[in-house]
């Protein structure tokens, strides 16, 4: 997957932006109406490969297939008309490229409009170019384009991480409750003191887990700083979904494992004589601790949790500690005990929870390592 940025020569930050794009495997092309000699000289100044310069006259003589082939090996185009700029953009898109176009004049408007992302000059750009673009550079500095790309990739990555965390914990919650009910119907789990089928969690407890406990951590995850790898890879396809296949796999695998942990603790406590409320509190606490540990693996799509400093995102670190503290307070405070139907749990139960919960990190990291090593 490539990226074609079409630039008119030359403005502030061009060299810096081209160097950064090169590190990320992004292909930059210069398409201009100027003379070929001028285009070559300027391309050399800003660091664009100028071994080949394709003129508008040659472009006009080529078929679409021929021009597509030339586009793959040519970075500088001169004496190009507005219609030819639009044709170049269209052919790059048809060839599977993600295309960004920068420009300032009326003659750039068709290409700006057709590109996946159009970026117009805010100071020197015409109103037509600005209206045709999705982005306007208020400082006319090309380095701002790459800074915006970095910020956008960080935001997108954090949205993916938060979505995976919420979906995995949601899957775990639904599966655990359904599994406990199914086991009760099958007679594997005994009925409660009132003769009713036991619920693994009460509705208020499930709401507490989702809104209060996970909500604190999920918001903090949005402030995760960007990683070097995400700035050094080609762009995602414009039609790619929010979660990749790799993240969807991890969501399901971790969701099933979290559900199994909560169900195992609930089953052990309930079948060994504990009251239903106690078993539910133990299951809830297992989910709280397990999800807090899983959150650490969500901080990176590919890097190990051991490579990430716990305090590199201080808001997340504080949010996780706050979520755990709030849960401990809830199971010991009389008002929340009454509201949520929870109660304090014994030390031996906490030991079982603290032994079982870290296995979710092992499961998530094993999948992460396997998928990263098998990536082509």
N, C-alpha and C positions, 0 to 999 in steps of 0.2 A: 504494500500500500504506500503510495507516495503522496506528495503534497506539492502543488505547483503554485508558487507565488509570482505574479506578474507585476513587475515594478517599472516605473518610469525613472530615468536617471536624474541625478542621484540626490538623495536627501539625507538629513541627519539620521544617524543610527543605522544606515543601510548595511555597512560592513559588519557591525556588531550583530545585527539581526541575521545576516547571511551566515556568519560563523556559527551562531547558535543553532540555526536550522540545519547546518551541515552535521553538527554533533548529534542531532536528533534524526538523521537520515531523511531530512526533508529536502526535496529538490526545489531549487529556486530558479525561475526563468525570468529573463528581462525581455519584455515585448514593447517596442517603441516605434514611433513614427520617424525617428531620426535616421540619418544616413548610417550605413553599415560601419564606416570607419569610426564615426562618433560612438556608436553602440559598442564596438569592440574596445575602444579606449576606456570608456566608462566602466564596462564590465570588468576589465582588468583592475581598475582602481578599487572596485568594491568586492572583488574576490569571486566573481562568477566565471565559470569555465567558458572561455571565448574561442576555443579552437575552431568551432564552427559558428558561422553567422548565417542565418537563413533569412533571405529578403522576402518582401511581400510579393515580388514578381515570381519568385520560385514557388512560394506558398500557393499562389493562384493557379500555377500549372500542375499542382499535385492533386491526386484523388484523395478522398478521405483516408483510405487505407495507407496510402503512401505517406501522407502527412502525419498520420498517427505513428508510423514507424520512425519518421524523422523527429517527432516530438520526444521520443524516448531517449534520443542521443544528442539533442540540440538544446542549448540553454539560452542562446541569444538570438533574438529576432529583430530585424530592422525594416524600416519603410513599410510598417504594417498598418493597414487601414482599420477603422473601427469594426467593419464587418469581419475582417480576418481575425481580429482579437476575439470576437464572439465565437468564430469558428474554432479557434484554438482551444478556448475554454470548453466548448461543447465536446470536442474530440477527446480532450483529457478526461472529462467526466465519463464519457462513453468507454474509455479505456480503464475505468475503475479508480481513477485518481480522486482525491479530495482536493478541491481547487479553491484557493483564496486569491483574490485579485485586489491590487491596490492601484489607485489612480486619482487624478484630480480634475480632469477635463471632461467636457461634454462628450468627447470622442471615446472616453473610457466607460461611459454609462452602460452601454449594452453588456459589456463583459462583466462589469461590477454587479449588474442585476442577475446575470446568468450564473455566476459563481456560487459555490456553497456559502462562502463568506466574502462579502465585498467590503473593502476598507478604503474610505475616502479621506483626503486631506482636509482637516478642519479649518486651517488658516487660509491656505491658497486654493483649496478645492472649490469648484463651482457648485452652485445649489443643485444642479442636475445630478452631479456625481454623488453628492451627499444623500439625496433622496433615493438614489438607486442602491445605496450601500446599507449593510447591516451594522457596520462599525464606522465611526468617524474619529480620526486621530486629531484631537484638539491641539496637540503640540507639533503636528507634522513630523514626528520622529518615528522612524521605522522600528526602532528598538521597542517602542511601545506595543507594537503588534506582538512581538514575541513575549513581552511581559504579560500581555493579556492572554496569550496562549498558555503560559505557565500557570497563571491564576485560574484559568478555566479548567485546566487539567487537574489541578488540585481540588477544586470544587467538585468536579465530576467524580473524581476518585473517592472523595469523602462521602458523596451521596451513595455511591456503590457500596462502600463499606458499611454505612449506617443501614442501608436497605438490607444487605445480607444479614447483619446482626438482628434486625427486627424480624425478618422473615424466618430465620433459623429458630429464634426463640418462640415465634408464633407457631411454627410447625411443631416444635417440641411440646408446647402447651396443649395444642389440639390432640396430638397423638397420645400423649400421656393420659389425658382425661378419657379419651375414647377407649384406650387399651384397658384402663382400670375398670371402666363400666362393662366392657366386654368380658373381662375375667370374672367380674361379679355375676353377670348373667350366666356364664358357663359354670358357675359354682366353684371356681378356683379361689376367689376371694369371698370370705364370709360376709354376710349382711351385717349392717351396723346394729347398734343396741336397739334402735327403733324398728328394725326389720326391713328397712329400706336399703336399696343398693347404695354402697358407699361411693361418694364422689372423691376423686383424688384431690381436687381443689374446689372450694366454694367460689361462686361468681365474684364475690368481693375480693377474694384472694387473687384470682386471676386478673382482675382489674388493677389491683395493687401492684402486681408483678409487672404488668404492661405499662401502666401510666406513670406510677411513682418510681418504681425501682429502675426499670429499663429506660424510662423517659429521661432520667437524669443523665445516664451514661450515653445514651444515643445523641443527645444534644451536644455533649462534650466531645464526642467522636467527630463532629463536624469541624472542629478546630484542629484536626490533625495536620501537622505541617507536611508540605509536599516532599516527595522522595526523588532522588536523582534519576532513578530508572524511568519515571513517568515523563521526564523531560527529554529523554534520549531515545524514545521509541517513535515510530511512525504514528500518524493519527489513526483513531478508530474509524471504521466505516461510518458514513453518515446515517446509515439505516440500522446500525448495530443497536441491540436492546440495552437496557440499563445494566443487566447482569449478564456476564459472559457464561458460556457453558461451564467453565471451571468453577465460577462462583455459585452457579445453580447447583452443581454437584455437591459443593461444600455445604451449601445451605441445607440440602436434604440429608446428607450424611450426619452432619452435626445435629440437626433437628431430631433425627431418629435417636442419636446417642444421648442427647439431653433428656429426651422422653424416657429412654430406658433407665437412666440413672434415677430420675424422679420416681418412676414406677417401682424400681428395685427397693429404694428406701421406704416408700409407702407400704409396699407388700411386706417387707421385713418387719416393720414396726406394727402394722395392723394385725398380721398373723401371729405375732408373738405377744399378744395381749394388750397392746397399747390402745387407748381410746381413739376413736375416729379423728377427733380434733387434734390430738397429738400427732397422729400419723400424717394428717394433712399439713400441719406446721412443719414437720420434718421434710415432707416432699417439697413444700414451698421454699424452705431454706436451702434445700439441695439445688433447686433451680436458681435461686438468687446467687449462690456462691459459684455454681457452674457457669452461669451466664457472665458473671464478672470476670472469670478466668478466660472464657471464650472471647470476651471483648478484646483482650490483649492480642489474640491472634488475628483479629479483624483490622488491626491498625495497618497492616500491609497485605496486599494481594499475593505477594511472592516472597518477601523477605521473612526470615524466621523471627519469631517473637523474641528470641534471645539477642537479636541484632538491634532491637529497638529499646532505647532507654525508657524506663517507666516514667521519667520526669521530663522527657522531651515534649510531651503535651501535658503541661501542669494542670490544665483544666480537666482533662480526662482522668488524670491520676486523682485529683481531688474529688471529681464526680463519682468515681468508683468507690473511694473510701466513704464518701457521703452516703451513697446508696446502701452500702453494707451497714453503716452505722444506723441509718434510718430503719433498716429492717430489724436490726437487733433491738432498737428502741421500741419498735412496734410490737414485738412478741413479748416484751416485758412491761409495757405500759398498759394500765387497766383500760383506758378509753379505746385504744386500738385493738386490744384483745377482744373487747366486746364487739367492736365494729367489724373486725375481720375474722373473728372466730379462731384466733391463734392463741398459743400458750407457750411458756418457756419449755425448752427441750433440754434433756440431760446431756452431761459431758460425753457419755459413751455414744450417743446419737451424733453429736457434733464430730466426734472422731471418725465415725463411719462416713459422714458427709465430706469431711476434709480429706479423707483417703480416696474416695470415689471421684470427687469433683474434678481434680486435676487431670483425670483421664481424657476429659474433653479437649484439653490442650494437645495431648498426644495425638488424638484422632484428627483434629484440624490441621496440625502441623505435618502429620504424615501425608495427608492428602495434598497439602500445599507443596510439600517437597516432591512428591510423586508427579504432580501435574507440571511443576516448574521444570523438573529434569526431563520430562517427556515432551516438552514444548519444542517444536521444530525450530 
